[in-house]
Amino acid sequence: MDQRKGFIVGLLALLVSGCQQSPERFVVPVSPLQVVLNDLGDSFQESVSNFSIQQRTLGASLESPDSVILVVDEDTPLDDSIAAQRVTYKLSYQQQQWRIIDKHTQQRCVSGRGSQQFSDDLCR
């Protein structure tokens, strides 16, 4: 019985060491959308609301673009002055990965609290 336990422990150690090395061998490409969702973090869609995501590729080739504009609009019904928020990202493909090179946040105010268009101006 002890010999069987030793075999199982050795086999598990071999499997675990193989699993620890696998992320280095298998690189999964990350899309611009995944990079943006990671940047938005856990607070994005904390409560259910309407949102839209638009992605526009830039560069010489549509098959392999070297930069992307990604716009995330989200209604924010829990705020008493902000009706919606827009975050615009510009990403560039550098060193075999997508990187955020610019991020700009704007808001659209609730009626009577400021701009009804997306703007840099704070809502009142």
Residue pairs with C-beta under 8 A, 6 or more apart in sequence:
29 97
30 97
30 98
31 98
32 55
32 68
32 70
32 89
32 91
32 98
33 53
33 55
33 70
35 91
35 98
35 99
35 100
36 53
36 70
36 72
36 89
36 91
36 100
37 44
39 89
39 100
39 103
40 72
40 87
44 72
44 74
45 51
45 74
47 78
49 74
49 75
49 76
49 77
50 74
50 75
51 72
51 73
51 74
51 75
52 72
52 73
53 70
53 71
53 72
53 73
54 70
54 71
55 68
55 69
55 70
55 71
56 68
56 69
56 70
57 65
57 67
57 68
58 65
58 66
58 67
58 68
58 69
59 65
59 66
59 67
60 66
65 93
66 92
66 93
67 90
67 91
67 92
67 93
67 101
68 89
68 90
68 91
68 98
69 88
69 89
69 90
69 91
70 88
70 89
70 91
71 86
71 87
71 88
71 89
72 86
72 87
72 88
72 89
73 84
73 85
73 86
73 118
74 84
74 85
74 86
75 83
75 84
76 82
76 83
76 84
76 85
79 110
80 110
80 113
81 109
81 110
81 113
81 114
81 123
81 124
82 107
82 108
82 109
82 110
82 113
82 123
83 107
83 108
83 109
83 110
83 111
84 107
84 108
84 118
85 105
85 106
85 107
85 108
86 105
86 106
86 107
86 108
86 118
87 103
87 104
87 105
88 102
88 103
88 104
88 105
88 106
89 100
89 102
89 103
90 100
90 101
90 102
90 103
91 98
91 99
91 100
91 101
92 98
92 99
92 101
93 99
106 118
106 119
106 120
107 118
107 119
107 122
107 123
108 115
108 116
108 117
108 118
108 119
109 115
109 116
109 119
109 123
109 124
110 123
113 123
113 124
114 121
114 122
114 123
114 124
115 121
115 123
